[in-house]
Amino acid sequence: MSVRNIVRIDEDKCNGCGKCVTACAEGAIQVIDGKAKIISEVYCDGLGACIGHCPQDAITIEKREAPDFDEKAVEKHLADQKKDAPKIDFVCPGMMAKKLREKPAEASDTEAPSQLTHWPIQLKLVPPSAPYLAGADLLLVADCVPFAMGDFHNKMLKDKSIVIGCPKLDDVQFYIEKLTSILTTAKPNSLTVVHMEVPCCSGLVSIASQAISLSRLQMGFDDVTISLQGSIIETKKTQP
């Protein structure tokens, strides 16, 4: 035992997205019962490569008494993990296959008009100086939402501008910087963040919060959570 740097995970903040699991080269972290945990302190080198991958700011480094980092134990642990790879215990909730309904909802004979008023909509591609963003009521939407929510166009998109992205698969830091630029340049009238109920999708809320902080704008936003069946589970208002 010695006093050294070691990772600390705040389980109250952790949403079980699993990004820290893949970021830890030593395999020290696993998601157990929906929360990230250090499975053995001898596997943790205390360098904190996992910190920047946590969308909830749940990971910090603390200095305390802990068993020494054991490189040989890590090598054996990683070899065992590779050998047992088919027996994966953790599946990200956003990747779990499930059947939502027996058959699609009945469609109307009348074609519903699109409420989309501009292009492009992907956050990577939208120019911050685009005229349709200036002073707009802006939607920041996880790209799965419109597929789950059958009435998305009329209920959410009407009279609004939209940018979309995936906080799990795309470059989160790029999104933070791009949204910061949009907020600073366009100064939208309002911001609404719409994401799915799966934990990894809530990273969009963290992106919005960090971008607002970096832009130094005094604005809150609506945080809307959509169920896998396409209904609105919750709407929360964040304050400036």
C-alpha positions, -999 to +999 in steps of 0.1 A: +000+000+000+011+035-007-003+070-010-009+077-047-032+091-073-062+069-081-095+074-099-127+082-080-161+077-095-191+096-081-220+071-085-246+098-079-234+115-111-227+084-132-254+074-157-239+041-167-231+052-203-199+031-203-176+056-221-151+053-193-150+015-197-137+018-233-114+047-224-096+027-197-066+009-214-060-011-182-096-025-180-099-012-145-135+000-149-167-020-155-204-010-154-221-030-126-257-026-118-259+005-140-229+023-124-192+025-134-170+010-107-132+003-103-131-035-102-096-035-087-074-007-076-043-026-087-055-021-123-058+017-120-027+037-128-042+069-116-034+089-148-071+095-155-074+089-192-111+081-185-119+116-172-123+134-205-147+107-218-172+111-190-202+133-201-214+136-165-182+148-149-185+119-125-147+110-125-120+127-106-085+119-094-078+117-057-047+111-037-051+085-010-038+052+003-043+024-022-026-008-034+003-002-058-005-003-095+005-038-108+014-038-144+017-076-145-017-080-130-031-057-157-015-077-184-031-109-171-064-092-166-065-079-202-055-113-215-083-129-195-107-103-208-097-110-244-100-147-239-135-143-224-146-117-249-177-136-260-190-136-225-196-098-222-216-089-191-222-053-199-242-040-228-248-003-231-285+004-225-286+023-258-275-008-277-298-033-262-321-049-288-358-048-279-391-050-297-412-018-291-445-028-306-462-056-326-468-035-357-464+002-368-491+027-359-517+032-386-508+059-410-532+086-423-540+087-460-531+124-459-494+131-462-481+151-433-461+181-444-425+185-433-417+213-409-380+214-418-372+249-430-334+247-436-304+226-446-279+213-435-290+201-401-261+180-389-242+199-362-208+191-379-220+208-411-241+237-399-223+271-403-226+292-372-233+323-393-263+306-411-292+332-412-317+306-401-299+303-367-298+340-359-322+347-331-340+314-337-357+290-313-331+263-317-335+226-312-305+204-304-317+169-312-302+134-308-305+120-343-325+089-332-354+111-318-373+118-351-374+081-358-388+072-325-413+101-323-439+098-349-453+134-345-418+150-341-424+175-370-456+190-356-449+186-319-412+196-317-399+210-350-426+234-361-414+271-362-379+261-350-344+257-364-327+223-357-292+208-354-287+171-348-260+148-336-251+117-316-233+122-283-222+085-282-207+080-317-196+115-326-168+138-314-182+154-282-154+180-279-160+191-315-197+194-308-191+215-277-168+239-296-193+240-326-223+247-305-204+273-285-196+291-318-233+289-329-245+303-296-219+331-297-225+340-333-263+334-337-274+343-302-306+321-305-338+332-287-341+298-270-325+264-269-343+230-264-323+198-261-342+167-271-327+132-265-337+096-260-341+080-226-310+058-229-282+070-207-256+077-233-280+100-252-281+124-222-246+134-231-263+160-254-274+178-222-238+180-210-227+193-245-253+221-243-244+230-207-207+233-215-213+253-247-235+278-229-209+282-202-181+287-228-203+312-247-209+332-215-245+337-225-270+340-197-295+315-210-311+283-198-326+255-219-354+230-220-342+194-215-367+170-231-364+132-227-381+109-252-390+073-245-382+044-269-419+043-277-417+080-289-435+098-260-422+127-240-412+113-206-400+145-190-393+181-197-369+200-174-360+236-175-324+246-166-318+281-153-292+305-166 
